Amino acid sequence: MRPPYRATCFESLAERAVTQTLDTAPATDLFSWPTRVYWEDTDAGGVVYHAQYVAFMERARSEWLRAHGHGQASLRDSHGTVFAVRAMRIDFRLPARLDDVLSVSVALLHCRRASAVFVQEVRRDGVLLLDAEVRVAALSAADFRPQAIPDALYTQLKSLETSAE
């Protein structure tokens, strides 16, 4: 299912997210993975430790891929491909706390021959807590060197891109 919006760059999605934060309406039709905050995710004060958001987003991207027919093991075994995070930009807006139920969304912004850029948000009850842009690189599962995304997978990913309005 394609998102109802079309963003040409991450800033467009971020601006949309800020607007949604004001009226606390969650983004619709985005892939979203629910998670709960446990003690292991927090500091001594019960606030989510900043690095834990990276794990939340990794799980959501993995589940997004699985929802599109590609679990991590099948990517490795069938396509000889793994994805590794190359770069990440995160904007922490509000803290999550112990026992919060969070929604971690994923949208594919760009897919190139050997990389992809995802935009992600973490929300609690529709309120934006964090937004991020994550660039992943395609690597050979055998030697972890950069490689082109296999043609069939590339074609599928291109069809899932969020495009300009």
C-alpha positions in Angstrom: 0.0 0.0 0.0 1.4 3.4 -1.0 1.4 6.4 1.4 -1.1 9.1 0.6 1.7 11.7 0.4 4.5 12.2 -2.0 7.7 13.6 -0.7 10.6 14.8 -2.8 13.0 15.1 0.1 13.1 14.3 3.8 12.3 17.8 4.7 8.9 17.5 3.1 8.1 14.5 5.3 9.5 16.3 8.4 7.3 19.3 7.7 4.3 17.1 7.4 5.2 15.3 10.6 5.5 18.7 12.5 2.0 19.6 11.2 0.7 16.2 12.4 2.3 16.7 15.8 0.3 19.9 16.3 -3.0 18.1 15.7 -1.6 14.8 17.0 -3.0 12.9 13.9 -0.8 10.0 13.1 0.4 9.4 9.5 -2.0 7.1 7.7 -1.2 4.2 5.3 2.5 4.1 6.4 4.0 0.8 7.4 4.1 1.0 11.2 5.6 -1.4 13.7 4.4 -1.2 17.3 6.7 -1.6 20.3 6.6 -1.1 24.0 9.2 0.6 26.1 10.7 -1.8 28.7 13.2 -1.2 31.6 16.0 -2.4 29.3 15.3 0.5 26.9 15.6 3.2 29.5 18.0 5.1 31.7 17.6 5.1 35.5 15.0 7.8 35.2 12.7 5.7 33.0 13.4 7.7 29.8 14.3 5.9 26.6 18.1 5.9 26.1 18.9 7.7 22.8 20.6 4.7 21.2 17.6 2.5 21.7 15.7 4.4 19.1 18.2 3.1 16.5 17.2 -0.5 17.5 13.5 0.4 17.3 14.0 1.7 13.8 16.1 -1.3 12.7 13.3 -3.6 13.8 10.7 -1.6 11.9 12.8 -1.6 8.7 13.4 -5.3 9.0 9.6 -5.9 9.4 8.9 -3.6 6.5 11.1 -5.7 4.3 9.5 -8.9 5.7 6.0 -7.5 4.9 7.2 -7.1 1.3 8.4 -10.7 1.2 12.0 -10.4 2.1 13.1 -11.5 5.6 16.7 -10.8 6.5 17.6 -14.5 6.1 16.0 -14.8 2.7 17.8 -11.7 1.4 21.0 -13.3 2.5 20.3 -16.8 1.3 18.3 -16.1 -1.9 19.8 -12.9 -3.1 23.3 -13.0 -1.5 22.5 -9.5 -0.2 22.5 -7.8 3.2 21.9 -4.2 4.0 24.0 -2.1 6.3 23.3 1.4 7.7 25.7 3.8 5.9 24.4 7.1 7.4 21.7 8.3 9.7 20.2 11.7 10.6 18.0 11.7 13.7 15.9 14.6 15.1 14.9 13.9 18.8 11.8 15.9 19.5 10.3 14.5 22.7 11.2 11.6 25.0 9.6 8.2 25.3 9.2 6.7 28.7 8.9 3.4 30.5 5.7 1.5 29.4 4.9 3.8 26.5 3.5 2.1 23.4 5.3 3.4 20.4 4.6 3.3 16.7 7.7 3.2 14.4 6.9 4.0 10.8 8.9 3.3 7.7 8.7 4.8 4.2 11.2 4.2 1.3 12.2 7.6 0.0 14.8 6.6 -2.7 16.1 3.4 -4.0 19.3 3.5 -6.1 21.3 0.6 -7.6 23.3 -0.1 -4.4 21.6 1.9 -1.7 18.3 3.1 -0.3 17.1 5.9 1.8 14.3 5.4 4.4 12.4 8.0 6.4 11.2 6.9 9.8 9.2 8.3 12.6 8.6 7.2 16.2 5.2 8.3 17.7 3.3 7.9 20.9 -0.4 8.3 20.7 0.1 10.1 17.4 2.6 12.6 18.8 5.9 12.7 17.0 8.8 11.9 19.2 11.6 11.4 16.7 12.1 11.5 12.9 15.0 10.1 11.0 16.5 9.6 7.6 18.4 6.3 7.2 20.7 5.4 4.2 21.4 1.8 3.8 24.0 0.2 1.5 23.6 -3.1 -0.3 26.5 -5.5 0.5 27.5 -8.9 -0.7 26.6 -11.4 2.1 29.7 -13.4 1.2 32.3 -10.6 1.7 30.4 -7.5 2.9 31.6 -5.5 -0.1 29.2 -3.1 -1.8 27.1 -4.6 -4.6 24.2 -3.7 -6.8 20.8 -4.6 -5.4 19.7 -7.7 -7.4 17.4 -6.7 -10.4 14.1 -8.3 -9.1 14.6 -6.8 -5.6 15.6 -3.4 -7.1 12.5 -3.4 -9.3 10.2 -4.2 -6.3 11.9 -1.6 -4.1 11.6 1.1 -6.8 7.9 0.5 -7.0 7.6 1.1 -3.2 9.4 4.5 -3.3 7.6 7.6 -2.0 7.6 10.0 -4.9 7.0 13.7 -5.5 3.5 15.1 -5.6 
